[in-house]
């Protein structure tokens, strides 16, 4: 049994390959080939645009694929969402499709664009957005470089952004959010009736989600003398409770816990002052809840 899996080409390509590597699935993408090599013999990977992946998954040409929530909605694809994964090209946050206009334009809200021209790659979703607001507009497909089009080639754009820096650089302002999106693992509904393929997808979900979650945490070990134990435990936050093990002389204990990356810089000095010693910080590869 092989599971055919679409890997997104373009902005998500590098971050997806890195995620697979961290998850323990060796994925190597050659710039000259659309068929990445994978050390998992149960996976048959193909590289393609995320805009197309939902359609091919719905048709059963692919069993599953990694794409955007936006493109699944845009294609109106009837597929099963296995999981959402909050990663994108530059961050681990959701991206947004925003309605933007020139900074010096008179447009302040979507309703001000009545009768105007909107350029975007996300055509159907944008049409649905304005239809819901009962604002008649003309929506045109943009082949790229959308930020440079207003005001000469269109009145406004709907564009994907993570930080808004590209919009600001092109003197555009955001007047509304059309859609929030994130990366998703989707599957063909018929493929999920195959027990082997369903099991494989569950395994992939477990590894990828566990790897993403682990990026926000750090492992910590330390030794504590018996009379300082309660004071040190009171300092330590944990996913559950810290693990406490007796050392050979009975007067010392070893503690192990997991902390968020944001906490570590505050916690380590507190532990030292509370009497902890032999403090070791280490990377967490996966957290499986």
Secondary structure, DSSP 8 states (H G I E B T S, - for coil): --EEEEEEESTTHHHHHHHHHHHT--EE--TT-SS-EES-TTEEEEEEEHHHHHHHHHHTSSSEEEEEHHHHHHTT---EEEEEE---SS-SS-EEEEEEEETTSS--SGGGGTT-EEEES-HHHHHHHHHHTT---EEEE--S-GGGTBTTTBSEEEEEESSSHHHHHTTEEEEEEEEEE-EEEEE-TTGGGSHHHHHHHHHHHHHHHHHHHHTTEEEEEEEEEGGGHHHHHHH---SS--EEEE-TTSSEEEEEEEEEHHHHHHHHHHHHHTT-EEEEEEE------
